[in-house]
Amino acid sequence: MKTLVIFCAVLASVYTYSEACSCFPQHPQVQFCNADFVIKAKVLKRRETGPSQSDDVIYTVKIIQNYKRDRYYRGRRVQQIFTASNSALCGSFFEIGREYIITGSIRENRWRTNLCSWNLPTTSLTQYQKNALKSGVYKNSCSCNVEVCFGGQCPEPSRDKCVVNQGADLSCFFRENSCERNRKSCAWRSPACF
């Protein structure tokens, strides 16, 4: 009987793990700064590579704008981006012909993205986000961190950190604000969300 209970517990945890992808909410600035690439791209095609646990879908995209332009960018205008085939494995889905902001990591020269990355159609960007990308607000603010308060324990803002307090309008902070360094410390750029 004890073996059966243990088997059921293991089976339940495997089932739960395989059926869901969960992402902790992160501010777009944090997503931008932690990503190896941040691009505006038009999705040209989607190809499945076969039955594997991850990276079994390849999207071919035309890069319209590369917001990081660092060591990973070598002037390529067409790029392949790998992701898992379904959302349960944190795979991203992009519609052919649409333009997106796509962020992700680069490992062994392979560009990867997932459901937890900051990926959204360009038509969903707010004017603030468009300006923050275009003018380099996110890029130039990577020395400032953004923490979101959950579970009643809120860290204090510090020289290098802005905090979204519990009960605050996350949507406002995520869509209409950024954390910037002003002389010696980091602070929210706009009072709009307070």
N, C-alpha and C positions, 0 to 999 in steps of 0.2 A: 504494500500500500504506500509506504514511504517513497519508494522508487517511482511509483506512478505520479505522486504529487510533484516530485522533483522534475520528472519528465514534462508534466503539464506546465509547470512554471517556466521551464526553459523554452518550451514550444511557444508559450504565450509571449515571452519576451522577444523571441525571434520574429514572430508574426507582427508584433507591435513595431519593431525596428524596421522590418521590410515594407510595412504599409504606410509609413509616414515620413515626411521630411519636415522638420521644424527649424525655424530660423529665429534667432534673437533679433529684435528690431535694432537697427543701427542707423545713425544719421548718415545722409548721403555724403557728407564731408569725410566721415570715418571710412565709409565704403570706398570713396575716391582715393584717399590717402593709403589705404591698405592694399589696393589693387595694383597689380603689375601693369595692367593696361586699362585705359578708359577711352572709349572711342564712340563717335557717332558714326553709324554704319547703316547701309542699306542691305537687307538680306536678299541674296541672289538665289541660293538653293539650299536644300536640305538633303542629306544622304545618310542612310543608316548603314553601319558597317558590319553589323552582325550581333549575335547573342553574347554580350559580355555584361559585366556588372556596372561598368561605367564607361564614359567616353565612347558610347556606341552610336552617337549621332554627330555628324559633322555639318556645320553650317558654313557656307561660303558667303562672305560678306565683302562689300565694297566700302572701304574706309573713306568717310567723308571728312572727318576731323579726328585727329589724335590729340587728346587733351593732356597727355603725359609727355610725349615726345622724349622719351629717355632711351636708355641703352637697348630696349627691346624693339624700338621702331627704326626700321632701316629703309623708310621710304616706300614700303610696299603698299599698294592701293587695294589689293585683293588679299584677303586673309581667311584661313580656315579656323573655326572655333569649335572646340569639342565640348560635348555635354552628355549627360546620361539621357536615356531614351524616354524616361517618364518622370513625373513630378514626385512619385514616391521615393525615387532615388536622387531627388533634388535636381532633376534635369530641367533645363530651361526650354521654353517653346517660343519660337519666333515665327512670325507670319512672313511668308515670301513676299517681297516687294515693299515691305514697310521699313521705315527708318527707326532705329533704336539707339539709345545710349546703352552700351554693353561694357561691363567691367568684369575683370577676372584675373586669373593667375597665369603665369607662364612657367612651365616646368619642362626641361629637356626640349626647348624650342617649340613646345606645343601649347597653344593658347586654349585655356579652359574657362568655362563659366558654369554657374549653377543657379539654382532657384534662390539662394540666399544672397547672391550678388545684386548690386544695384543695376538692374536691367529693366528698362521701361521704354515704351514707344516715345519718340520725341514729342508727339502731340500731347503726351501726359505731363510734360515738364511745365512747371510754373514759370512765370516770367523771372522770378527771383533765381530759380535754378538755372535757367538759360543764361542769365547774366553772370552767375557765379562760375559757370563752366567757361563761358566766353572770355570773361575778364580775368580769370585765374584766381578768383577768390578761394575756391576749394584748394587748388594747387598750392597757393601761397600760404595757406593756413594749416599745413600739415604738422606744424610744431605745436598746435593746440589740439587737445583731445576733447571728445564729447562723450559724456556718460549719461545714460538714461537711468533714472531711479525706479527700481521695482522692488516690491516686497517690504516697503517701509523703512529700509535702511538706505538713506541717501548720503552719498559722499558730499563733502563740502567743495564748492568751487575753489580752485587754486590758481596759481600763476600760469599753469599749463593746461587747465581744464575748465570747461563749461559744463554745467549740470542741467539736465531737464528734470525738474522736480516731479515727484509723484503727484498725479492729478492734473498736471499741465497738459495742454493740448499738443500731443505728439505730432499730429498732422501739421500744425502751424510751425512748430520748430523744425520739422523735417522738410517742409515745403517752402518756408518763408524766412529762414534764418541760417546763420552760420556763426561759427566761433572763430574770432580773429584775434591776433596778437596786436594789442595797442600799447606801444612803448615797451613796458616791462611785463605785462600779463595778458592773459586771454580773456575775452569777454564776448558776449553775444553782440552781433553787428547791429541788429534791429530790435527796438523795444516792442515791436508789433505783437509778439506772442505772450507778453506779460499781462 
